[in-house]
C-alpha cells in the first residue's frame, strides 16, 4: 500500500478554499497484516512507499462512505484475490502531517490483523499498481518493507509484524517527520 503517493490520484477531497488557497486533505488508509504458517502476505507494487517499486502490506485508501474494516477486506481481495470474513483486530494506527504532499494534509493509517484468508493468489488490482503477491517469512518481510523507505512508513508496519502485542499502538509525529515519533504505548 503506497500511503501518500496515491493521494495524488484522489477522486474526492482537497480543492481550494474561498480565498483560493489549497485546502489540506485528510486521507484514511488501511493495511492488512495477514499471517499463515509463520509467513506474512506482501504485495509488490509500482508506488510502494518511497522507493517507487517495492513490497508492502496489502492495503490502500478507504473510499468515500466506506468503513475501514470493509476497506481492508476489499483491498486484500483486489490486490491478492484472497477473501476473508473480517479483520480479527486492530494492531496499530499511525498519523502524520505531510505539508509537502500535493495537496498538503494529514494521513491516518490503520493496520488490521486479518486471519483465515481463503482462495488462491491472483492479483486483480483495478489501479494496475500491484504486480505480484506472495507469502514470505516475517524476517524476509521486514527486509522487504525496510528497503528504501522512510521511517514513518517502515516502523509502524515492522512493529505490527514483529511485536504485535495485545494492545493497539498509536504512532504520531507531532514535531514533523524529520523527528522521532511519539508511540503509545512506548517501545519497551
N, C-alpha and C positions, 0 to 999 in steps of 0.2 A: 504494500500500500504506500504509494507516494503521498506523504502527508500534505505538503504545501504545494508542490508543483501543480497538482490537479486543480487548485483554486483558480488558476488562470483560465480554466475551461468551464467555470461555473455558468449555469444557465439561469441563475437567480441571485439576488442579493447585490450588494455593492451599489454602484451608481453615484450620482452627485447629489449633494445636499442643496438647499435653496440658495446658498452662496456660491455654488459652482465648485465646491471643494469635494474631492472624492471621499465617500463615506468609508469608514472602516468596516470590514467584513468579519463576521464570526462564522467559523466553519467547524462542524462536528464530524469527526471521523471515527471509524471503528476498525479494530484489528482482531483477528482470531488466533488464539493460541490453542491449536489442535494437536493433541498427543495420541500416539498409537505405538504400543510396544517399545517404549523408550525413545521414540523418534517424534519429531515435530514437523508439521506441514509448512513448507515455504513455497512462495511463488517467485518466478524470475520475470521481471518486467522492465519495460523501457524507462519509466520515470521513477525508479526506486530511489527513495531518499535523496541524497545529494550526489550520487555517482552517475546518474543518467541511465545506467543499465545495471541491474543487480537483483539481489534476493531480498525478499521481505516477507512478513507475515501476510496472509490473505486479509484483505480489507479495503476500505475506501471511504468515500464520503457518504454521509447519511443524506438521503434525498428529502426534498421538501415534503413535510407531512408524514415522514416515515419514522417509526420508533427505532432507537439504536439497536435493540435486541433483534428486531426483524432485519435491520440493515446488515448486521454481521452475518446472518444466515444467507441473505441474498448475495452478499459479496463472496462468501465461500462457494456458493453454487456457481456464480458467474465465472469466477476465476479458476475453479478446480473441477467443477462438475459434481462435487460431493454434496450430499444432503445431510442435515442434522435437524432434530426436532426443536431444540432450543439451547441457548448458551447455559452452561452449568453454573457459572458465577462470573462476577466482575472482578478482575485482577488488579487493574490499575487505571488511573485517569492522569493524563498529562495535559498541561495547559501552558501555552506561551503566546506572547505578543510577537508578531512578526512585522515590524514597521517598514521593512524593506521589500515586502512582497507586493506584487501588483494584483489587486489592491491591498493596502496595508490592513492588518486586522489581528484577530485572535483565533488561535486554533485550539480546540479541545479534542483530545484523542482518548477513546475508551478502549481498553484491552479486555476482551472476554475469553474465558476458557470455554472451549466447545468440545464435547465428547461425543462418541458414538457416530462418527461420520460414516455414511454408507455410500456405496457406489464405486465407480472407477474414475480415476483422474482423467479429465477431459476438459482442457481449457476452452472456455467459450466466452471470454471477456468481450462484452459489447463495445468497449472502448478500444480494443485491439492492443492494449498495453501489456497484458500478461502473455508471456511466451511459453512458459513451462511451469509445472508444479511437481514437487516431489517430497517424499518423506526423508528426512535426514536426522542424524543423531543430534542431540542437544549441543554437543561440543562443536559439531560442524555448523549448526545453525548460528551459534554465537559468532563463529569466524565469518560466515557469510553476511550476517546482519551488521557486523562491525566494519566491513570493507568500505572505506571511503565515505563514511557517514559522520555527520556532526553529532556531538554527544547528546543533544536534545532529541535526536531521532533514534539513537542507538541505545542509550542507557535504560529508559523505561522498558523497552522490548526485551533487552537482555535480562533485566531483573525479573520480568514475568516468566522467562524461561528457566532461569537458574535458581531463583528463590521466590516461588510464588506465594508462600506463606498463607496463613489463614485469613489475613485481613487485607483490605483494599489499600493500595498505596496511592498517594496523590503527589504528583510532581509539578512544580511550577518554578518559573524563573523570574522572580519579582524585580531583579536588578538587570534584566536583559540576558540574552542568550550567551553573551560572552562571559558570564559569571556563573558561579556554582548554583545548582538548583536547590530549592527547598523541597525536601522529601519528607512526607508524613505517612507512616511512621518513618523515622530516620533509619538509615542503614546501620546495621549492628557494628 
